Amino acid sequence: MDAIALLKKDHREVEQLFKKFQAAGERAGKQKLKLVQQMIAELSKHAVIEESLFYPACRAALKEIDDEDQVLESLEEHHVVKWLLSELDGMKPSEERFDAKVSVLIENVKHHVKEEERELFPKVKRLLAKEHLQALGVAMAELKKSAPTKPHPRSPDQPPGNLFTTPIAAITDRATDLVKGAMRRRRGREPVEHTTH
């Protein structure tokens, strides 16, 4: 799968999470929380593969025609989304601004996807050879397997800085995910104590 096809596939998967969230009722707190956790993981991994591999390739190609501004704007849009994700990470659906924050996240991501798919992807497809896009897609798919599952808005988002911080963040995120998962499973098995008055 080439790089653009991989990114479009990611976009469609995240859009499905958005639709499920928007269709969930007001009392679907557990479902909404699970969907937001999936959004956080998927968007975090997606940002890493774009920032580490795709955007640098785009920038190099667009530099030839003096048109790097769109990549810089995309990096800023990622930055905003990562802050929203970091704020949502740990929020409860019962919190007053949870739904509003998710709505703002959805609007930002949809805007970003629309710009990428209508403007950036066609330019890059014209400028990069099929073989280059194919090799890039393979590298991105491989990186995605080990990418961080949480947003890191304070970390560098461009090479060379992100090439050092991303692997450390990925290890930390996956360890945190394992511990939290074990704690949730343990809580689920413990008997609930009922007290009578």
Secondary structure, 3 states (H helix, E strand, C coil): CCHHHHHHHHHHHHHHHHHHHHHCCCCCHHHHHHHHHHHHHHHHHHHHHHHHHHHHHHHHHHHCCCCCHHHHHHHHHHHHHHHHHHHHCCCCCCCCCHHHHHHHHHHHHHHHHHHHHHHHHHHHHHHCCHHHHHHHHHHHHHHHHCCCCCCCCCCCCCCCHHHHHHHHHHHHHHHHHHHHHHHHHHHHHCCCCCCCC
